[in-house]
Amino acid sequence: MIKTLLELGGTAHKKEIAKKILSYDFSQIEYYEGITNNMVGRVLRKNGVVKKDKSNYHLIGFDDLSIQDIQEIIILCEDKINEYINKRGVKIWEHRRRNRKAVPGSIRYNVLKRAKGRCELCGISKEEKALEVDHIIPKNIGGEDSLDNYQALCYTCNANKRDRDDTDFRNLNAQYSLRSGDCIFCSISENKILKENELALAIYDSFPITKHHILLIPKRHCKDFFELSQAEINSITRLSHEIKSEIIKKDSTIDGFNIGYNIGEVAGQTIMHCHMHMIPRRRNDVINPKGGIRAVIPGKADYTN
């Protein structure tokens, strides 16, 4: 900003400053390199207007053009660009204005913190590519501005995802409202709910393994973990962090947790509505805790032998 103000005599419009900042943003350049190769470049190559040599494009027949020809073609191009912009308006850029309202700084911080500094799609580190906060369920098809509907994506994954997805979101609200009449987890009474958010709730297990054994349950009726949406996984994860903090304050004897899902009858699932067990552990609650959840199959906990 200081450099731009100095260059422009001490005063500059915010757009001029933004353009200068944009000139350093390699993520934007990479995005439009993709547009160049996959859209305009492809069409012009197919029609024999340009050819590509590695990373360079060449205008076919350029050497045969006079200076007047070049100037006339440039004017024609400018006329066509202006005609297109006047016809389409701001809709041309809507895909780049996906987050028309900036994500609040505190929410952005929590989303990036939860992602541990990595893209939640491809896993690349923020040290290698800038991370952006994206709506999991696009805002233009009903996605909410909530912590559970945000994810951290690198600029490449975010640009590729854009605001479309192969999933049919037309009945989104109906999907999240799905309940089964004969499922006990779909009809939990309000007085049993310890804590809840938009998509998940927590209750005490009716047959606890240890004190404060808690179940975290998606509100939507779904069979198991593999049917959860990313937004539901986020909701359950956030709820587990909140529950953990609360029960540790209540019970200072808790030293650890076992957390997990039973998926399918052969894995011990008895209620076919997805639920996560959150089991507090205390020092000396068993003779030898080594192996943890490996003990679900007898004899497999001690993996050192």
Beta strands, then each sheet from edge to edge (+ up, - down):
strand 1: 50-53
strand 2: 56-59
strand 3: 131-135
strand 4: 150-154
strand 5: 195-196
strand 6: 200-204
strand 7: 214-218
strand 8: 254-261
strand 9: 276-282
sheet 1: 1+ 2-
sheet 2: 3+ 4-
sheet 3: 5+ 6- 7+ 9- 8+
end
